[in-house]
Amino acid sequence: MSTIPATPSPATIPPVTGSPASSGGGRRRRFTDRFTGGTNSRWFPYLLVLPLALILFGYVVQPMFATFAESVGVDGVANYTSFFTSSGVARSSLVTSLIISAASVLLCGIVGVAMAFLLKRFSFPGRRLIEAIILVPAALPPLIGAISFQLLYSETGILPRGLQHVFGTAEPVLPFSGIAGVLVVHTFTMYPFFYLSAAAALAGMDPSVEEAAYNLGAGRVRVWRTVLLPMLTPALVSASLLVFMTSLASYTAPLLFGVDQTMTMQIYINRTNGDLPMASTYASVLGVVSVLFLLGMRWYEGRRSYRSQSKGVAAHRREISNPLGRWLALGASLLATVVLLAPVATIALVAFSADGSWTTEVVPAAYTMQNFVTIFSDPNAFQPILNSLQMSLLATIGCVVIGVLIAYAVRRLDFRGRGVLDVAVMLAWALPGTVVAINLISAFSTGNAFSFGQVLIGTFWIMPLAYFVRFLPLVFRSSSATLAQIDPALEEAARNLGASWWRAFGSVTLRLMLPGVIAGALLAFVHGVGEFVASVLIYTSQTAPISVEINNRMYSFEVGTAAAYGMLQVILIFVVMVVSGRLETGRRASREAAQWTA
């Protein structure tokens, strides 16, 4: 009988001389797999994060140090000593800014929470109309919002002059100016922070908890204090910090309503007067205060959680059955509609007024299409639009590339310093626009490694760089929120089927992230088109964006042309809001379909 030779064991099979598996090819493959093997490699997170960290350090953190160095470079700490010990403009500006910010929080909280409670808990005539336009103030660029209120409510505004004409008084009736005018602008443009936070909290609140409290004999005040308020606390605190920081960074409202003693105004005044060390001192102090509030907000968000353990049904709106109450609700709805739409309507009205035709009249006396014709036919008039579009597009591209990678690193990779990277990218959001501008002036008025040895101040590139620094957090947060809803197992499955990390990321993760990335990119782009606060400190005559051109036209008494530029901004923002809303609807539908399939 013939015997079948035994199969040699793997240990006895001699290696083939010169085989790629045993020579240089195998070593190169192992080396490559070790350092580029995707998330399985211990080096990969650091290889990805290192360039991102360098970018954040070079354009966010290092300019902050440069500003501090500028503030102490000539007289040492003399500027800071003068700032905190003297009773002059410096300390008064800080106190005024803090008071305005605190008052803005209070007023926005009252308006925003009241609107959320009425719209989410009650049904009355006109409710759907108000819900449709409740976020109109959020669509206005800061400069346009402040200008519209100046045209409406200042001493030369439509409403005070109209009341003066009606009552036959010698002076305008109920004009807003100074700090009162600033607070009116802040309340109107910032209450959506409170409304959105409170509305989301109320919508997710279980009504059975309130009903149980009422059944146990608690009154309305006690239910509000012991049930509703604790559940709303996280939303209210987050909104309060957002409003406080936004108010602290406000520049356009104090500029147009003549409040010079604020931190942002003093930064601008000292910069334009050539005193960069003192401007840097103001910027450093304001930057520290803003960063402290950012850290405080992050600390509070992670400190305590208020959650209902009940599983009751969603809240139902209560119908207002009293006839008088329904008529009052209808009247209030119409009044709210007029108030909400008045700023946009004012900009639209004035956009068609002839320059120089509106002096002492209640409304402009002459109207024309020439403002828009001039903007689109005169190359000099169209150049600011072209500048804004170019600079915003460049900044948005940078925000998308860097923001998506940072979001992925923070959400998906495990490495030391992940929290530091998260805080670093949000520093730019915490810093006011005036502080960002001073930081860039201090850092790039001379060449360094991060500007490739070139002086950027006075060039085209400093503008998109400022926009990139300011609006990177928008893309980062939108991408991060989308990534948090994507199951990591999808990418892991692609990797297990043999795809490299780059292919799995591009073909799976990035495609699923795309709606959120596009929404963040649109938001960054539209904010760039409307940016004014940083631009006004670093632009040149060749790089003036739309917002700076609006401001210059206002000071030249070309109010009609300025409003025409503003109307173009508003139209662009409304288009972006519609597109973003459809993207969000599609993303929600896809998520629900995926959950239903699962």
Residue pairs with C-beta under 8 A, 6 or more apart in sequence:
15 22
16 22
20 26
33 41
34 41
34 43
35 41
35 43
35 44
35 47
36 44
36 47
36 501
37 44
37 501
38 44
38 495
38 500
38 501
38 502
38 504
39 45
39 412
39 413
39 495
39 501
40 495
44 413
44 501
45 409
45 413
45 414
45 415
46 415
48 405
48 408
48 409
48 413
49 409
49 413
49 415
49 417
49 421
52 402
52 405
52 406
52 409
52 421
53 417
53 421
53 424
55 402
56 406
56 421
56 424
56 425
57 424
58 449
58 450
59 450
59 465
59 468
59 469
60 424
60 425
60 427
60 428
60 469
61 424
61 427
62 443
62 450
63 436
63 439
63 440
63 442
63 443
63 444
64 284
64 287
64 427
64 431
64 439
66 439
66 442
66 443
67 280
67 283
67 284
67 287
67 435
67 438
67 439
67 442
67 443
68 280
68 284
69 442
70 276
70 277
70 280
70 442
71 79
71 80
71 277
71 278
71 280
71 281
71 283
71 284
72 79
72 80
72 277
73 277
74 277
75 277
79 277
79 278
79 281
80 281
80 285
82 88
82 90
83 90
83 91
83 94
83 281
83 282
83 285
84 90
84 91
89 261
89 266
90 266
90 281
90 282
92 261
93 261
93 262
93 263
93 265
93 266
93 282
94 263
94 285
96 179
96 259
96 261
96 262
97 248
97 262
97 263
97 264
97 286
98 248
99 179
100 179
100 182
100 183
100 186
100 247
100 250
100 259
100 262
101 243
101 244
101 245
101 247
101 248
102 244
103 183
104 183
104 186
104 187
104 190
104 243
104 244
104 247
105 240
105 243
105 244
105 247
107 183
107 186
107 187
107 191
108 186
108 187
108 190
108 191
108 193
108 194
108 239
108 243
109 194
109 236
109 239
109 240
109 243
111 187
111 191
111 194
111 195
112 191
112 192
112 193
112 194
112 195
112 197
112 198
112 239
113 194
113 195
113 198
113 232
113 236
115 130
115 134
115 191
115 195
116 194
116 195
116 198
116 199
116 202
117 198
117 202
118 124
119 127
119 130
119 131
119 134
119 199
120 199
120 202
120 203
120 315
120 317
121 202
121 315
121 317
121 318
122 317
122 318
122 319
122 320
122 329
123 317
123 318
123 319
123 320
124 319
124 320
124 325
124 326
124 329
124 330
124 333
125 326
125 329
125 330
125 333
126 329
126 330
126 332
126 333
126 334
126 336
126 337
127 333
129 333
129 337
130 333
130 336
130 337
130 340
133 337
133 340
133 341
134 192
134 195
134 340
135 192
135 195
135 196
136 340
136 341
136 344
137 145
137 188
137 189
137 191
137 192
137 340
137 343
138 189
138 192
139 344
139 570
139 573
139 574
139 577
140 148
140 189
140 343
140 344
140 570
140 573
141 529
141 530
141 532
141 547
141 566
141 569
141 570
141 573
142 189
142 250
142 251
142 252
142 253
142 530
142 532
142 533
143 252
143 530
143 532
143 547
143 550
143 551
143 566
144 347
144 530
144 550
144 566
144 569
144 570
145 185
145 188
145 189
145 252
145 343
146 185
146 252
146 253
146 255
146 256
146 257
147 256
147 347
147 550
147 554
147 562
147 563
147 566
148 342
148 343
148 344
148 346
148 347
148 566
149 157
149 176
149 181
149 184
149 185
149 188
149 253
149 256
149 343
150 157
150 181
150 256
150 257
151 157
151 158
151 346
151 347
151 350
151 559
151 563
152 158
152 159
152 342
152 343
152 346
153 159
153 160
153 175
153 176
153 181
153 184
154 160
154 175
154 176
154 177
154 181
154 257
155 172
155 175
155 177
156 172
157 172
157 175
157 176
158 346
158 362
158 363
159 174
160 172
160 173
160 174
160 175
161 172
161 360
161 361
161 362
162 362
163 169
163 172
163 173
163 174
164 170
164 171
164 172
164 173
165 362
167 173
176 184
176 257
177 257
177 258
178 257
178 258
178 259
179 257
179 259
181 253
181 256
181 257
182 250
182 253
182 254
182 257
182 259
185 253
185 257
186 243
186 247
186 250
186 253
188 343
190 243
190 246
190 247
193 239
193 242
193 243
193 246
194 236
194 239
194 243
196 239
197 235
197 236
197 238
197 239
198 232
198 235
198 236
198 239
200 235
201 231
201 232
201 234
201 235
202 232
202 315
203 314
203 315
205 228
205 231
205 308
205 315
206 308
206 310
206 311
206 312
206 315
207 312
207 313
207 314
207 315
207 316
208 310
208 312
208 313
209 227
209 231
209 308
209 310
209 312
210 223
210 227
210 228
213 222
213 223
213 226
213 227
214 223
218 226
218 227
230 306
231 306
231 308
233 306
234 300
234 301
234 304
234 305
234 306
237 297
237 300
238 297
238 300
238 301
241 293
241 296
241 297
241 300
242 297
244 293
245 290
245 293
245 294
245 430
248 263
248 286
248 289
248 290
248 293
248 432
249 264
249 286
249 290
249 431
249 432
249 433
249 434
249 435
249 533
250 262
250 264
251 264
251 265
251 268
251 432
251 433
251 434
251 532
251 533
252 532
252 533
253 259
254 260
254 262
254 264
254 265
255 265
255 268
259 265
260 266
260 269
263 282
263 285
263 286
263 432
264 286
264 432
264 434
264 533
266 279
266 282
267 279
267 282
267 283
267 286
267 434
267 435
267 438
267 537
268 434
268 536
268 537
270 276
270 278
270 279
270 282
271 279
271 438
271 441
271 537
276 438
276 441
276 442
279 438
280 438
280 442
283 434
283 435
283 438
283 439
286 432
286 434
286 435
287 431
287 432
287 435
287 439
290 430
290 431
290 432
290 435
291 427
291 430
291 431
293 430
294 423
294 426
294 427
294 429
294 430
295 423
298 423
320 326
320 329
344 570
347 563
347 566
347 567
347 570
348 563
348 567
349 363
349 364
350 358
350 364
350 559
350 560
350 563
351 371
351 372
351 560
351 563
351 564
351 566
351 567
352 367
352 368
352 369
352 371
352 560
352 564
353 364
353 366
353 367
353 368
353 371
353 559
353 560
353 563
354 364
354 366
354 367
354 368
354 370
354 560
355 371
355 557
355 558
355 559
355 560
355 561
356 557
356 558
357 364
357 365
357 366
357 560
358 364
358 365
358 559
358 560
364 560
368 560
371 560
371 561
371 563
371 564
372 564
374 381
374 561
375 381
375 382
375 385
375 561
375 564
375 565
375 568
376 382
381 561
383 544
384 544
384 545
384 546
384 548
384 549
384 565
385 546
385 565
385 568
387 463
387 543
387 544
387 545
387 546
388 528
388 529
388 545
388 546
388 547
389 529
390 464
391 460
391 463
391 464
391 467
391 528
391 543
391 545
392 464
392 467
392 524
392 525
392 526
392 528
392 529
392 531
393 525
394 464
394 467
394 468
395 464
395 465
395 467
395 468
395 471
395 524
395 528
396 471
396 475
396 521
396 524
396 525
396 528
398 464
398 468
398 472
399 468
399 471
399 472
399 474
399 475
399 476
399 520
399 521
399 524
400 475
400 517
400 520
400 521
400 524
402 468
402 472
403 425
403 472
403 473
403 474
403 475
403 476
403 478
403 479
403 517
403 520
404 475
404 479
404 510
404 513
404 517
406 421
406 425
406 476
407 476
407 479
407 480
407 483
408 479
408 483
408 505
408 509
409 415
409 418
409 421
410 418
410 421
410 422
410 480
411 480
411 483
411 484
412 483
412 488
412 491
425 472
425 473
425 476
426 473
426 476
428 436
428 469
428 470
428 472
428 473
429 470
429 473
429 474
431 439
432 533
433 470
433 531
433 532
433 533
433 534
434 533
434 534
434 537
436 466
436 469
436 470
436 534
437 466
437 533
437 534
437 535
437 536
437 537
437 538
438 537
440 456
440 457
440 462
440 465
440 466
440 469
440 534
440 538
441 457
441 537
441 538
443 450
444 450
444 451
444 455
444 456
444 457
444 462
444 465
445 455
445 457
446 455
447 453
447 454
447 455
456 462
456 465
457 538
458 540
460 542
460 543
462 538
463 535
463 538
463 539
463 543
463 545
466 531
466 534
466 535
466 538
467 524
467 527
467 528
467 531
467 534
470 527
470 531
470 534
471 523
471 524
471 527
471 528
472 524
474 520
474 523
474 524
474 527
475 517
475 520
475 521
475 523
475 524
476 520
477 520
478 516
478 517
478 519
478 520
478 523
479 513
479 516
479 517
479 520
481 516
482 512
482 513
482 515
482 516
482 517
482 587
483 509
483 513
483 516
485 591
486 509
486 512
486 513
490 508
490 509
490 512
491 504
491 505
491 508
491 509
494 503
494 504
494 507
494 508
495 501
495 504
499 507
510 517
515 583
515 584
515 586
515 587
515 590
516 587
518 583
519 580
519 583
519 584
522 576
522 579
522 580
523 576
523 580
525 576
526 572
526 573
526 576
529 545
529 546
529 569
529 572
529 573
530 546
530 547
530 569
530 573
531 545
531 547
532 545
532 547
532 548
532 550
532 551
535 544
535 545
535 547
535 548
536 547
536 548
536 551
539 545
539 548
544 552
546 565
546 568
546 569
547 569
549 562
549 565
550 562
550 565
550 566
551 562
553 559
553 561
553 562
553 565
554 562
